[in-house]
């Protein structure tokens, strides 16, 4: 049976439009999903929207709308983004869907049955922006005496009746989890932060509210609304039907699930979520990876500064494949990154136009013009040709290990080093001279280069799926859902090229 692999983006909060951070998380998750499919895994990829809580209720009130109407509108924008980014997601879940409500209620009842929930009174700091309760030690005091969260949002002091989850009882179990599963949280720096937080002592967690109505009613007390993070986190399991009494094929994906999240919500995923599941005697996710934040030209991105980056505007101006490549190539995954149009343009012109685009254009156009578009056979495998094959084997060998550690940046770097080697091979061979001097070697160089272009198309599919498809179609490969193991079996020799077009356009700075 094919190994299963399940990967999720966070469920995006629908109080506002998507920005570059949403696009980055989604594209990175899509990359991993596509890569694992090419490795032969049975992959399920889920994204979706988080639609409950006080912040949504207030946003709807401010716009004179019903909360569900606002959610429907904004959730559709996020759903449209999945198409604009060409994501390969299998599911798009909404927390207003009945399947989600049922799953969240199921988890609450399991926690209640196991005496993990009790009624008390919450008094403390609450952030509407983050939908999160904070201890004062985790807040930053401002000059005017007020406090702000790590995300820069304000907090307010509240007192209300609340159900509490016995989070304090799970500190040791959580620490054991982190110790015994070294890659449960990545990167290591973020894991260390989580461990330090848990070691400092956990308070019981307020998991219900009575001050607003937009959310899931707690199944044991209809006067309370489920805390949005207990509600929202269950979507990952609900998407594969895990949180119910029925066991079917779909929930088998839960046996190997990876969550991709931003570092600002790591605590919710790496502390609260596994504690909920352990307390309910349910299986845990396998891995949680937290990536960094983006700045804009060196400045923090915020509405007040008017520098929020709209991914659709970038796509419309520079192209989808170019945008995907930049997001994945520019910053090591897990680090903070800075967006600038200058950096984007440089990546397009250097990496895509000069390196990949020109390689395809120069070599394949020569086949088109000199050989009536028919790809010749390789007749000689000398040291140079063997070196290229060794380079391919290095990518096939090292690539999976890099992606297992979410070193997407390093994988792309490795592929582009190979593209550089193929360019050097073509330039050093000088086929434009060989045509007159040595026809056999002339044909051999063109065949080897075309074969390498086919191989490169396999490697870049998780990065730029449309360009990969176009490259394969040019060399006469029209098969879909090809895996890395198919690379050597797919024969292009004797194929007739389709029209050779420029893959990328140079951008004027």
N, C-alpha and C positions, 0 to 999 in steps of 0.2 A: 504493500500500500504506500502511496506517495505521502511523504512527510508533509504535515500541515504547518502553516505559518500564518499568524494573524497579527496585523499591525494597525494601529489607530493613530489618527491625529487627535488633539484635544477636541472637544466639542465647543465650537466657537460661540461666544456670547453675542446675542443678536441686538443689543441695545444700540449698535452703531454699524457703519459700513466696514468691510474688510480693508486691511492695509497690508503693507509689505511683510509684516510679521506673520500674518495668516498665510500669505502666499509662500513664504519661506518654509514654514512648518509643513504645509501641504505638499510642496514640491519635493522636499527632502523625504517625506514619508512615501510619496509616490515612487521616488527613486529606489528606495529599499524594496518596496513591493515588486516593482518591475525586475529588479536585480534577482530577487529570490525566485520569481517565476522563471527567469532564464536559467537559474540553477536547478530547476525541475521541481520546486516546491508547489504544493497546492496552497495558493495564497488567498487570503481574504483581507481586504483593505477597507477600513471604515473611517468615515468622517461624519460630520453632522453639526447640529446647533443646540446650544443650551438656551432655554427659553423661559425659565421661571425666575422668581425672586423679586425683591423690592425694587431693584434698579430697573427692571423691565416695567413693573407697575408704574413707577414714577415717570419713566420715559414716555409711556403710553398716555398717562394723564396730561403731561406737558404738551403733547401733540393732539389732544382731544380724541384719542383713539381707544378702542378696547384693546387690552393686552394681546389677545390672540390675533387680532387684525394686524397689529404691529409686528408680531412674531412671524405671521405668514408672509408679510412683505419682506422683512429683513432676512428671514431664512431662505427665501427664494434667491436673494442676492448672493448668499453664500453658495447655494446650490449652483447658480449660474457660474460662479467663480470656478467651481470644479471643472466645468466644461472649458472655460477660458484658459485654465492652466493645463488642460488635457490630462486630468488625473484619471487613473485607472481604478478608482474606488469601486468596490462591489456593493457598497451600502452607504446610504446617507440617512442617519437617524436623527430624529427630533425628540426632545424631551417632552413635547406635548402629544406625542403618539401614544396610543393605548398600550402597545407592546412595552414601551418604556415605563409608563405609569405602573403597569402590572409588575414589572421586574423590580422597580424601586420599592413598591409596597411589599413584595415578597421578601426583600432583604430586611426591611424594617420589622416585619413579623418574625423573622428568624432571630434577629437581635433581641426582640422583645421576649420571645419564648425562652431564650437562653439567659435571661435576666441581665442583659447588657445595657438596658435603658431604664432610666428612672426620671421622675418628675421633680423639678426643682425651680429655682429662680436664677436667671442670668442677670448679672450686673457687671458691666465692663464696656470696653471699647469695641465698636463695630464699624467696619468700613462698608458702606453701600457700594462703592466702586468695585471692591474686590469680593463682595459678598462673603466676608471673612471676619471672624472674631480674633482680636489681637490682645496679647499681653502688653502692658506698657513698655516692658524691656525690649520688645520687638519693634517699637515705634521710634520715630525721630522727632524730638521736640523742636518746635520752631521758635523764632525770636519773640513772637507774640504769645507764647505759652501754649499754643495748640500743638497737636500731634499729627504726623503724617505717616503713611505706610511706606514700605519699600518701593511701591509703584508710584508714590507721590500723591496718593489720594488722601482725602481727609477722613477722620473717624469721628464718631459721636458716642457719647456715653448713654447706654440704654439699660433699663431695668424692666424685665418682663418674665412671666412664667415660661418655662422651657423644659423640654425633655433633654436629658443629657446622655451621651454615650460614655461608657466607662473607659475612656481612652487611657487614663492613668494606669490601668491594670495591664496594659499591653506593652509597656516600655521594654521590659526584658525580652519579650518575644520578638519585638521589632529589632532590637539590637542583635539578637541571635540570627534573625533573618539576614540582616546586612552582613554579619560576620561570616555566615555559612554560605552565602551566595554573593561572591565577590563582585559579580557583574550585574547584580539586581538593579543598582543605580549607577548610571554613567552620566557624565564623565566623573573621574575619581574626585575632583575638586568639589563637585556638587554632592557626591556621596558623603564626603567629610563634613560638609555643612549640615546635612540631614542628621548624621550620627551625633554631631555636637548638639543639635537642637533636641534630640530625643534624650541624650545623656543629661541635659540640663534639667530634665523633669517635665512630664506631660501632665496637664490638667485635663479633667473630664471636659468633653466637647459638647457645647450646646448644639442640638441637632433639630430644633424646631423653633418656629416663630408664631406669634399671635397678632403682631402689629400690622400685618398685611395679609391679603387673601390669594395673591396670584402664585399658585404653586400646587403641589400634590398634598392633599389632606393625609395626615398620618392615619394609617388603617386602624389604629387602636384608640384614637381620640380625634374625632372630626373637627374639634375646635382649634387644632394646631396644624400649621403648614410645615411640611418637611424642609429642613435646612437645605438650601440649594445645592451645597456640595455633596451631601449624602444622596440627594436626588440625582444630580448630574453624573456623578462618577459611575453609577450603575449602568449608564448607557453602553459602556464598553462590553459588559457581559450581556446586556439585553439585545445587542445587535446580533449575537449568535445564539440567543435563546437559552442562555445558561441559568438565569435566575428564575427558575420555575421547577416544578416537580417532574416535568417531562424531559426525558433524555433522548435526543435524536442526533443525527449525523452532524448537524450544523454546530452544536455546542462543543463538538470535538476540537474545534479551532481554539477553544479556550485553553487547551493543554499547552499551547505555545504562542503566547500573546506578548507583544511589545507595545508599550505606550510611548509615543513621541510627544513631548510637552515643552513649553517655554519654561525658563528657570523660575519665573515668577509664580508658577503654580505647581512647582515640584513638591512642596511640602504636602499639599492636598493629595497628590498621587502617591508619594513615597511613604507617608506617615498615616494619614487618615484612611486612605483606600485599603491598604493591606491590613490595617487594624480592623476595619469593618469586616473584611472577608474572613480573617482569622477568627474573630469573635462569632461569626455566623457559621463557622466550620465549613468554609468554602475554599476552593482552590485560588491561588494567587496568580497574578501575572508573572511572567518570567523575567521581564526587563522593563525598566523605565529610563528613558534617555531625555535629559534636559539640555536644550540648546540655548544660545545666548540671545541678546537683543540687538536690534539694528539702530544705528544713528543715521542722520541725514547730513552729509557734508560736515561731519564732526560734531553736530549738535543733537541733543536729545530730541526725539520726535514727540511732539505734543500738538494738540488742537490749538492751544493758546498761541503757540509760535507759528501756526499756519504752515507747518512743514511735514504734515502727514503724507506719506507716499502711497498713491493709489496704484495698485498693481495693473489695473486695466489701462490706465494712461501710459504706463511704461510699455506694456505689451503692444498697444496701438502705435506707439512711436518707434519702438526698436525691434519688435517681433517677439513672439512667444518663446521660440527655441533659444533665442539669444538671452532672454530674461531668465529662463530656466538654467541655462549654462552659467550665467553670472552668479546667480544665487548659490549654486552648488560649488562653484570653483573658487569664488573670491575669498571665502572665509572657512577655515577649518570648523567643521560642525561641532558645536558645543561652545565655541568662542563667540564673543560679541563681534559684530561687523559694522562697517560703515558703508552706506550707499552714496555713491556719487555718479553723476552722469559721465564724468570724465573717465572714471574707472570702468564703467560699463562699456563705453565706446572703445576704450583701449582693449578690453577683452574681445569685443566683437572684431575689431580690425586686426588685432595680432593673432589671437588663438583661432578664431573661426574663419576669417577671410584669408589671412596669410598662410596659416598652417594647414588647416583642413580643407578649406574651400579651394585654394590654389592647387593643392595636391590632386584633388579630384578633377578639377578643370583641366590642368595641364596634361595629365596622363590619359584620362579618358577621351579627351578631345582628339588626342593623337591617334587613339584606336579608332575613333569615329571617322577621322579624315583619311588615315593611311590604310586602314584595314576593313573599310566598309562596315565599321561598327561591330565586327566580330572579335570576341576576346580570344587571343591565341592561347596555346598550351605552354606550360612550363616545360622546358627541355633541359635545363641545367640548374642544379642546386649547388652552387659554389659556397665559399665561406660567407660571402655577403648575404646570400639568400638564407643560409642556415642561421646566420645571426638574427635575421628578422624573425624566423620561426622560433628561435630561442626567446626572443623578446615577447612573442605571443604567449609562449608557455609560462613565462614569468607572470604575465597579467592573469592568466587562468589560474595559476597557483596562488599568487598573493592576493588577488582581488577579493575572494570570499572572506579571507581573514581580515582584510581591511574593512569591509562592509560589516562584518560581525562586530567590529569595534566602532562602527559608525564613522570611519575615517573616509568619508565620501570625497573630500578634498584631495586626499592622498591617492585614492583610486583614479580620479580624473587626471591628476598629475602624472601618474604612471602611464595612462593611456596616451596622454599628449607627448610624453617622452617617446613612446613608440611611433606616434605620428611624425615626430622629428626625425627618427631613424629612417622611416620610409621616405621622407622628403630628401634626406641626405643620400639615400641609396639611389633615388631617381636622378638627383642632380649630379652625383658623382659618376653615374653610369652614362650620362649624356646620350640618351637615345636618339636625339636629333642628329648626332654624328654617327652613331652606330647604324642608322638606316642605310647609309651609303657604304660603310666600312665592313659591317658584319650583320647580315640580316638575321641570322639565328639568334645572336645576342640581343639585337634590337627587339625581336619578338618576345624573347625571354624576359627582358626588363619590363615590357608593357604587361605581360602576363602576371609576373610577380607583383607588380604594383597594383594591378586590378584585384588580384587575390587579397592583398593587404587592405585595400579599400573595403572589400567585403568583410574582412575580419574586424576592421575598425567600426563598421556599421553595427556589428553585433555588440561591441563594447560600449558604444555610446547610446544604445537604445534606451537605457534607463534615464539618461540625461536629456537627450533630445529625440524623443520617439519619432517625430515627424521627419526629421532629417535622416535618421537611421533608415526609415522606410523608403525615403526617396533615394538614398544611396543604393540600397539593395535593389530597388526597382530599376535603376539605371544599369546595373550590371546583370539584369535579367532574373532576379530572384523575387518572385511574387508570393512566396509562402508567408504565412502569418504564424505568430506564436512560436517562433523559433527559439530554441534554447542554446546555451553555450555548447552543449554536447553535439549540436547539429552543425557547428561551425566547419568542422573538417569534412562532413558528409555532403554539404551543399556545394555542388560543383558549378562553377561559372564558365569554365573553358568551353568555347564553342557557342556561348550565349551571344545573342545580338543585343547590343546596348540600345536602350531607349535614348531619347534626345538628351544630350548632356547640357544641363543648364547650370548657371552659377548658383551654388547652394546658399551663399550669403552675399549681401550687398555692403560695400564699404560705407561707413558712416563718416560724414564730414564733421570734424571737430569745430 
